Amino acid sequence: NNLAGLLSSQGLYDQAKSLYKRANFINESALGPEHPNVAPGLNNLAGLLEAQGLYEQAKPLYERSLEIRKKALGEDHPAVATALNNLAELLRAQGDYAGAKPLYERAIEIGEKTLGPNHPNLAIRLNNLAGLLEAQGLYTQAKPLYERAIEIDEKALGPDHPDLATALNNLAELLRAQGKYEDAMPLRKRCIEIGEKALGPEHPDLAVWLNNLAELLRAQGDYAGAKPHYERAIKIWEAALGKDHPNVASGLNNLAGLLESQGDYAGAKPLFERAIAIGEKALGKDHPTIAIRLNNLALLLSAQGDYAGA
């Protein structure tokens, strides 16, 4: 299980998956299917499947992990909070915001009660709830949660920890969404500095922060500055996660949008189409993200005068 976790953190998902499955088989055979030590392995395999975009395969594993922990450890155990948070993250990724919110809130409630108000695990859950609120356009509710998560992380983990970079990145994204580009830029750059130092230049989390820096530069009209960051992010994701990963689709969609803004419709179209194809395979044809990308392609076709195609 630990070796699988290391491989997963390096983006070596196929190698990690077989080890997680073997660990789970050993645990269930030796301890029984309801033992609390079985739950972490189920959770870890679910997280791996989620990272690969295999949400429907991940969900029952998260749910089973949660139920085992509730039964074995009690409703208010920190491990139950972790399971609630992880299931909420999956529901959010699937666009089920109403289902995710009470799980996040319950996880935070348990965390504050059992771990205290300054624990790094609490910062993760505050950050995740803030992300859900941001996705719903509730920016004023999201911002203080992001700021509290950053404060906890800096105090508990230090100024160069990847979890702090994640929290800084998310606050920067909120500021970008509000049009506060100058406030967001130093946070974006600090994320990348932390990522390069702590994770290395080929880690998929670094690609997220590079992509987001590109998004900020694009929003400021700096297309030439944005493009190499998009391209580097896509390259990292393809190498670490595979060419059909949802993150690759996101990067392609964003790069296509940049090319469209520059009037390079011929360059943008195949990127939009590939992003849609990857997304439909990984997320399903009815995922909200697919609707956004279909709309993007339709706008491009309309700009080209292909109204029937649009």
Protein Blocks (a to p, Z undefined) as FASTA:
>chain_A
ZZmmmmmmnopamlmmmmmmmmmmmmmmmnopkbfklmmmmmmmmmmmmmnopamlmmmm
mmmmmmmmmmmnojkbfklmmmmmmmmmmmmmnopamlmmmmmmmmmmmmmmmnopkbfk
lmmmmmmmmmmmmmnopamlmmmmmmmmmmmmmmmnojkbfklmmmmmmmmmmmmmnopa
mlmmmmmmmmmmmmmmmnopkbfklmmmmmmmmmmmmmnopamlmmmmmmmmmmmmmmmn
opkbfklmmmmmmmmmmmmmnopamlmmmmmmmmmmmmmmmnopkbfklmmmmmmmmmmm
mmnopamlZZ
